[in-house]
Amino acid sequence: MSKLTEISVFFPAFNEKANLERMVRSLRVVLPQVSRRHEIIIVDDGSKDGTGELADGLAGKFGDVWVVHHPRNLGYGAALRSGIAACRYRYIFFTDGDCQFDVRDIEKLVPYIEDHDIVLGYRARRKDNFLRLVFAWGWNWLIRILLGVKVRDLDCAFKLFRAEILKPLKLLTTGAMINAEILASARRRGFFAHEVPVRHLPRLHGRSTGGNPRVILMAFGELFQFIFRQERFFYAQKGTIYPVDFVHKRSTLGHI
């Protein structure tokens, strides 16, 4: 596998003190295997458990790590937007800070980015509870129907982008709708994507907020706001819609 020239890697962290150092050290082991130059960005989303202080300590210890702080908890989408804005390199990868992904699986994504704009991980076997799986299944199908984004695992936090694709997107979402907004915006622009199975691990420390009813209701609200914005945009463009599917097989590197 040839190495990338450079890669920016970031992950949001909200009250992830127990996972943070393990996450950073794991990334520092794997990234030299896939890229000649890298940076690791921690987005502390207003944590109250000492995550921010530990992140600053890791940044002081390791020259390839730095931190973006939110003064209060702004939401998952806001954390991703801050991470994207902070990235400096040609390729951008993001994941979550809860250590539920084996970051060595970045090596599975890298070979496909040469022939695609986006490489999406999907969880081959999700290690979530039944209710979380039901919510995820329903959300995936809703986004397929309403936005036409036909991917296996919409909210899988294991994605690799070309920076020139991701950075120009005018993202507005602050909550859990952010992945749908990114991929729907990319679909409208006709970008090419490929999907790759990745490992998913049980959460060992901390609590997930993805199943929080408040987070779910906010995601639905942002979905309908996004649809309203899209309808206004396409009405202004005299109803023009890009006639492309989101996922394309553009090379012989793998089967979608």
Stockholm file with secondary structure:
# STOCKHOLM 1.0

chainA/1-256         MSKLTEISVFFPAFNEKANLERMVRSLRVVLPQVSRRHEIIIVDDGSKDGTGELADGLAGKFGDVWVVHHPRNLGYGAALRSGIAACRYRYIFFTDGDCQFDVRDIEKLVPYIEDHDIVLGYRARRKDNFLRLVFAWGWNWLIRILLGVKVRDLDCAFKLFRAEILKPLKLLTTGAMINAEILASARRRGFFAHEVPVRHLPRLHGRSTGGNPRVILMAFGELFQFIFRQERFFYAQKGTIYPVDFVHKRSTLGHI
#=GR chainA/1-256 SS CCCBSCEEEEEEESSCHHHHHHHHHHHHHHHHHHBSSEEEEEEEESCSSSHHHHHHHHHHHCTTEEEEEESSCCCHHHHHHHHHHHCCSSEEEEECTTSCBCGGGHHHHGGGTTTCSEEEEEESSCCSCHHHHHHHHHHHHHHHHHHCCCCSCTTCSEEEEEHHHHTTSCCCCCSTTHHHHHHHHHHHTTCCEEEEEECBCCCCSSCCCTTCHHHHHHHHHHHHHHHHHHHHHHHHTTTCCCCCCSCCCCSSSCCC
#=GC SS_cons         CCCBSCEEEEEEESSCHHHHHHHHHHHHHHHHHHBSSEEEEEEEESCSSSHHHHHHHHHHHCTTEEEEEESSCCCHHHHHHHHHHHCCSSEEEEECTTSCBCGGGHHHHGGGTTTCSEEEEEESSCCSCHHHHHHHHHHHHHHHHHHCCCCSCTTCSEEEEEHHHHTTSCCCCCSTTHHHHHHHHHHHTTCCEEEEEECBCCCCSSCCCTTCHHHHHHHHHHHHHHHHHHHHHHHHTTTCCCCCCSCCCCSSSCCC
//
